[in-house]
Amino acid sequence: MHPDVLRVLRQYWGYDTLRPLQAEAIDAGLAKRDSLVVMPTGGGKSLCYQVPAALARGLTIVVSPLISLMKDQVDGLTLSGYPAAALHGGVPTEEARETRARVEGGELKLLYVSPERLVQPGFLSWLAKLWDKGNLASVAIDEAHCISQWGHDFRPEYRQLAQLREAFVGLPLHAFTATATPRVREDICEQLALQHPQVLVGVFDRPNLTYRIVPRGSDALMQMKGVLGRHAGQAAIIYCISRKETEQYAQQLTAGGIKAKAYHAGLAASVRERVQADFAEEKLNVVVATVAFGMGIDRSDVRVVLHASMPKTVEAYQQETGRAGRDGLPSECVMLYGPADSVRWMKLMELGAGESDADPAQVRAGLQVQRELLRHMQAICGGARCRHAALSEYFGQEYAPPADLVARGVRGCGACDVCLGELRAVEESSTIAQKILSAVYRVGQSFGAGHVCDVLRGSMQRQIVERGHDKLSVFGLLKHLPRDVVLAYIQQLIDGGLLTLHMGDYPTIQLSPQSREVLKGTREAVLYEPKRSHLAKPSDLQSKAAAGQALSAQERALFDSLRELRKQIADERGVPPYVIFNDVTLEELSRVRPSETERLRGVRGIGSIKLREFGERFVAHVRAHCEREGLAMDVGEGSRGRGASKRDRAREEARGAELELPRHPRADVTACIEEGLPLVEIASRVGLTAGTVARYVAQWIETTKPKTPEPWVSLATVGKVEAAIDEVGGVQPLRPVWDALEGKVSYEEIRLTIAFLRSGGEA
């Protein structure tokens, strides 16, 4: 790893290592090469553009679709001392003007904007000026699948981002997404006109998630309570198809003692913002929502994602379930699957197509895409094979169970209803399979699963009667079974190689060589259904999330108290708790139990800024808890290890603090500084902004260590700034210091004062 990358990781995030593909993605950013990075939710995509941006000359623009997502990202970055901001419709005019000034002064490294704002003529003109001066480094496009019609969340406004390639020839573009099939990846590259991009695709499988797909019974609410009961007091998201359902379930859960709030696009913006904020700030643990909820949520400790019905696409399912266990800890994903789910989705799709003002041919093509994506989701639900394998293969990756499970002889993934043995063989499986295979043969192997299913169930639909399929010997043989059950059995036969699926304009199912063995009775076929006993007693299910807690009872008590401290600090700072530290960091603190702040350096997730800001409070809390409960302290070094000496780390932090400063001041600037000219006059002479000149002067002050910062800052102002720094408890970011001084001292004066104090000067 490049030493500058390691320095940035340690300074802002407290990391010593990168996850798979992060290093390659960061290298592409540093090399100014176009890239497409596909990583699952929680895989660490953000670091892939945040690290190169910290080291680049100029500004990196991040295109993000949601204001809440931008806000959470910026809050987390600024708390770590990273120079970032956002511009969107919710930013007051004065703050937006100040943000632009900070960009022009070279103070910011990262700026989050919406796709709509980015393509506004005025904003593009402003970017063009930055580009002409060499102060625009790159553009990172988050949720890039939105640009593809083959993606599950196509947004027309994303198509306008293609203007970037025309407007800024040579500007590096980096696309990021959590869910993209090979077809979508190809479309993203084409739509953005990426030039010889580095395409990096991470492993889609999330081994810490346990997947379950179970039939939705007559009392879905009771099933939900059973799932939530396994995760009492922990964060959960319940997804529904309709707005009405979100409100209904939220009310019923609350009445039953589980506080829950509804979230959907029909609610007032203020209500949605409050629900989202309460969930992020851990004032609320259960949200019942439509798909409108989640993209802007960065809460890492969601322990269960529950679908009250089937999602519309596999991509949506992957993304929504991916919001569970983002911290890497065991979490559960449960889907309640009902016969009417696919019908409801089809009606919604057709309704949306009928109300569209787009070209009819495009509407028909779009509807066909949606139908195909829905069929893939039905296949996942209807199959009886490892859920982890089915999801991985959908995204074009071969699944391999974790090596430690294989070594222990665990069957399959060890983390889904299929591999955990929660399904049972259907009685007379071979007889049912023979009826299905016979129906495929009798209709000429020329129809899809839906038509074969309707024939077997005795449907009198027009297309069946017109073709005379109501006269076939197989007609109505499975009329006692629900439609989705028959479709599930057909899917299982396809998965088992007893039927083949032929894709064309209209997918059809046909017999395979193995089919004939089943029809002749020389081969057994086994079909599966969920064990009813598990549905009757949800608490009996041995979920990985419930059984996989690694902390002892004493450590769990300390962990819970640390979460309370984190919540208290977050409330004081006005940020979500996970921005302070995530659960993984708190778990490690609970195991290691450091007795002094210096030992916190060994804990993953604690960088130099957060060590200075929060270290003493957390150590004091741990010390008091351990003394009270009789727990040993300093149990190990932590997962990072402390390695370097205190002096070496101090030097490293000092180098990190210089990242914002230009490396080589121009000779003409240095001459003006040595003359003692005011900032404004230097800026006028050399053609730079006052903010940029201030950064050069700050570097000069730290290097030459003058006895006074005058003529740029008076000693009286230095005294005021020093007092404000003491009041807010730190110098990063500068905004709190500026606020404490009521805006009466400029950012340039604050920056120069900090440089003077660092050089050893006194007011």
Secondary structure as UniProt FT lines:
FT   HELIX           3..8
FT   HELIX           9..13
FT   TURN            20..21
FT   HELIX           22..30
FT   TURN            31..32
FT   STRAND          35..38
FT   TURN            41..42
FT   HELIX           45..55
FT   STRAND          59..63
FT   HELIX           67..79
FT   TURN            80..81
FT   STRAND          84..87
FT   TURN            89..90
FT   HELIX           93..104
FT   TURN            105..106
FT   STRAND          110..113
FT   HELIX           115..118
FT   HELIX           121..132
FT   TURN            133..134
FT   STRAND          136..141
FT   HELIX           144..147
FT   TURN            149..150
FT   TURN            152..153
FT   HELIX           156..159
FT   HELIX           160..162
FT   HELIX           163..167
FT   TURN            169..170
FT   STRAND          173..177
FT   HELIX           182..191
FT   TURN            192..193
FT   STRAND          198..201
FT   TURN            207..208
FT   STRAND          209..215
FT   HELIX           220..229
FT   TURN            230..233
FT   STRAND          235..239
FT   HELIX           243..255
FT   TURN            256..257
FT   STRAND          260..263
FT   TURN            265..266
FT   HELIX           269..280
FT   TURN            281..282
FT   STRAND          286..289
FT   TURN            291..292
FT   TURN            295..296
FT   TURN            300..301
FT   STRAND          302..307
FT   HELIX           314..321
FT   TURN            322..323
FT   TURN            326..327
FT   STRAND          331..337
FT   TURN            339..340
FT   HELIX           341..354
FT   HELIX           360..382
FT   HELIX           387..394
FT   TURN            395..396
FT   HELIX           403..407
FT   TURN            408..409
FT   TURN            412..413
FT   TURN            417..421
FT   STRAND          423..425
FT   TURN            427..428
FT   HELIX           429..442
FT   TURN            443..445
FT   HELIX           449..456
FT   TURN            457..458
FT   HELIX           462..466
FT   TURN            467..468
FT   HELIX           469..471
FT   TURN            473..480
FT   HELIX           483..495
FT   TURN            496..497
FT   STRAND          499..502
FT   STRAND          508..511
FT   HELIX           513..520
FT   STRAND          528..530
FT   HELIX           532..536
FT   HELIX           538..540
FT   HELIX           544..547
FT   HELIX           553..573
FT   HELIX           577..580
FT   HELIX           583..592
FT   HELIX           597..602
FT   TURN            604..605
FT   HELIX           608..629
FT   HELIX           646..657
FT   HELIX           658..660
FT   HELIX           667..675
FT   HELIX           679..686
FT   HELIX           690..704
FT   TURN            710..712
FT   HELIX           715..728
FT   HELIX           735..740
FT   TURN            741..743
FT   HELIX           747..758
FT   TURN            759..760
//
